[in-house]
Amino acid sequence: MYKQIAENKRRTVFIIMGFVLMIGVIAALFAWCYRDPWIAVWTVVAALIYALIQYYCAGNIAMAMTGAKEITKKENPRLYNIVENLSITTGLPMPKVYVIDDKAPNAFATGRDPKHAAVAATTGLMDIMNDKELTAVMAHEMSHVKNYDIRVSMIVFGLVCVIGLISDFGFRFMYYGNRRRENEGSPVGYVLILIVAVLAPIFAGIAQMAVSRQREFLADASAVNITRYPEGMIDALKKLQSHAQPMHSQNIATEAMYINNPLRKGFFSNLFSSHPPIEKRIERLEHGKNTF
């Protein structure tokens, strides 16, 4: 498992570098097309500022988007005690605990580091899981905190938003720039900007999917290492599979954070899902039972 952690960290670094390179290439393309190097400078600066704001605020934004409510031990002793015990077991600071009023069974973790982490579970999850299964699910989420997956998710989430913002800016700049500068710029550049503006968000989404899928496998295995009970994680995943349903507050921006895909099922949602199929996750745990 430690080999997988190291491999995932290297892969994540390369993907983040790819995001930064993509932003730089798009900025340079804008500058070349409009023959103004300052466009590249301001595009990169604005992108970095936007990503930084996303990094520090995305956790609170995610909670607000999902309708999660923070709870105390008195309000929900079952969930709070499970998270508190896992915090002691893993040696992590106690995260904030949230509940989402939704019948769809699901959970997620967010934050920029273990000191600023939060975990959330839906009421539907708590209804169908026994204590061992709920502990396994929350151990999965605490694994995301321990492995700093939440930080990577926030960075990648911010960079994906930046790519989308720049692509939108490219479309608008082409339209208004052409109206004001009919005789300036390069026609080839305009075509390239159009291609990049269309393809960049797609590649960004695929990269986000690749990061998330590998980390879900790792979090499953880490949860078993924490609980020392593979059947708890396996049974929890089986229930997530059999009781799966879209969440009431669906949002593609927060999809990758959940333990199970919260979006409505369909061909394209499955093809570009940020989550590996649950049957494959169960299969990996079954094969690795004797190695945990």
N, C-alpha and C positions, 0 to 999 in steps of 0.2 A: 504493500500500500504506500509506503514511503517513497518508493520509486515512482509510483503513479503521481504522488503529490509533487515531486520534483519535476516530473515531465509536464504536468499541468501548469506549473508555475512558469516554466520556460515557454510553453506554447502561448500562455497568456501574455507574456512580455512581448513576444513576436507579434501577436495580434494587435496589442496596444500600439506598438511601433508602426504597424501597418496603418492603423487609424491616423496616427500623427502624420505619416508620410502622405496618406490620401488627402488630408486637409492641406498639407503643403503644396501638393501637386495641383489641387483645385485652385488654390490661391495664386500660384504661379501662372496657371492657365488664364485666370481672370486678368492678371497684370499684363500678360503678353497680348491677349486679345484687345484690350483697351489701351495698350501702350502706356501704362501708368504703373510703375513699380510700387507706388504707395498703396495700391489696391491690395497687393499681396501682403504687405506689412499689416494693414488694418484688418484684413480678413483673418490672419493668424492671431493677432492680438485679441480681436473680438471673440474668436473661437476659444482661446485659452481662458479668457475671462468668463465666458458662458459655461465652459466645462467646470471651472473652479466653483462657480455658484451652484451648479448642479451637484457637485461633489459634496458640498457642505449642507445643501438644502434638500437633496433628493429623498433622504429618509423620511423627513417630515411631509414632503410632498406625496410620497408613496402612501403613507398612512392616511393622509387626507383624501387621496383619490380612492382608496378602498373602503373608506367609511369606518376604519378601525377605531375602537374606543379603548383607552388605557384603563387597566383594572388594578385593583389592590388585592392583597391576600384575602381580605374580608369579603370582597365582592365575588371572587371566584377562587376559593381555596384549592380546588382540585388542580386546575391548570397552573396556578401560581406556585404551588408546592412542587409540582413536577419540574417546572423550569428552575426553581430555586435549588432543588436537589441536583439537577444536572449541572448547574453553575458551580456548585461545590465540588462535584465529581471531576469536572473538567478544569477546575481552577480558574474559571473565567469570571469577570465581574458580572453581577446580576444585571441582566438586560431589562429594559422596560417590557412589560407584558401587555399585549393588546388582544381584544376579542372582536371579531367581525360577525355581525348578525346576518348570517347567510346559511341557507340549508346545504349548499354545496360543500362537501368536506375538503378542506384545504388549509395550508399554513405557509408562512414565509418568514424570512429574517431580513433585516435591513440595517443600515448604519454604515459609518465609514471605518469603524474599528471596534474591537471588543468593549472599549470604554464608552462608546456611543452607539451601542447596539440596541435593537428591539426585535422581539419575536411576536408573531400574531397567529392565532388559530381561529377558524370559523366555528360557529355554534354547531354546524352540521358535522364537523370533524369530531367534536367532543361527544356528540350524540351517538355516533356509530362505533367509536373506539373504546375498548376497555383500557384499563390503566396501563398495562404493559405496551399496548399498541400506541397509545397516546404518548407514552414516554419515548418510544422509538421515533415517532414523528418529530417530537420536540428535540430529541437528540440529533436528528438529521439537521434541524434548523440551527441548533447550537454548533454543529460541525461546520456549517457555513460561516459562523462567527469565528470559530477557532482557526479555521483554515484561511481566514481573511478573504473568503469568497465574496462577502458583502462589500468589501472595499473594491475589489475588482469589478463587481457588478455595478457599483456606483460610477466607477470610472468609465466603464464601457457604455453604460446607460447615458452618461453625459456626452461621450464622444459620438454615440449614435444620434443623439439630439442635435449635436453640432453639425454633423453631416447633413441631416435633414434640413437644418436652418440654412446652411450654405447652399444646398441644392435649390431651396425655395428662393434664396437671394439671387442665384444664378438665373432662374427663370424670369424674375422680376427685372433684373438688371438688363437682360437681353431685350425685353420688351420696351422698357423705358429708354434704355441706352440707344436702341436702334431709332427710336423716334426723335431723340435729340441730336444723334450723331450719325446721320445717314451716310456720310462719306468717310467715317472713321472706323477703325477696327478692322479685324480680319474676318472675312466670310468663313474661312476654314475654322477660325477660332470660335465663331458662333456655333458652328456645327459641333465642334468638340465639347463646348460648354453644355450644349443640349444633351449630348450623349452622356457626359459625366453626371449632369444633374438628374438624369433618369436612372443611371446604373449605380451611382454611388450609394444611395439609400438601400438598394437591394443587396449590394456587397456588404454594407455595414450590418444589415439585419442578419445575413448569413454568418458573419463573423461573430455576432452576439450569440447566435444560436449555437455555434461551435463551442464557445466558451462555456455556455450554460449547460449543454448536454454532458460534457466531460465532468463538470463539477457536481452534477446530480449523482452520477455513478460514485464519485468519491465520497460525497456526503452520506450516501447509503452505507458504504463500507465503514466510514468513520463512526456512524451512529451505532453500528453493531459492535465496534471496538469499545465504545463508551458503555453500552448497556450489557455487553457480554451475552446477548440473547438474540441470535440471528432470527429466530422464529417470530419475535416481536416485530421486527422491521418487515419481514416477508409477509406476515399476516396483515400488517397495516397497509402495505402496498396492494395486496389482494383486495382489501376493502375499498381502497381508493379507486381501484380499477372497476369494481362491481357497482360502486355507488357514485361513479363520476357523473357530474353534471356541470354545465356552465354556471359561473357565479353571476349573481344579479348585477354587480358593478363590474362589468368586463372592461378591461383596458389593455391594449397591446403593449403599452409602455411598461407595465408592471408584470407582464406575463412571466418573464424569465425568473422572477423572484420566488414563485410558488413551488411547492413540492410536486404539484400536479397541474397540468395545463388548465387554467381557469376559463379559457375561451370556448365558444361553441365549436363542436367538432365538425370537420369538413375536410375535403381532399386537400385544399391548399393550406388549411390550418395545421393539418397533420404533416404535410410535406415540409413546411417551414417552421414547425414547432420548435420551441427552445428546449423541449423536454424529450428525452429518449422514451421509447415505448415502455410502459410499465412491465410488460412481460419480459423484456430484455433485462430490466433492472432486477426483477425477481430471479431470472435465470442466473445472473452473475452472483447474486447472494447465495443461491442454492449451491452453485459450484464452489463457492469460497467458504462454505460453512466450516470446514475443517481447518482453515488457515487463519481464522480470526482469533 
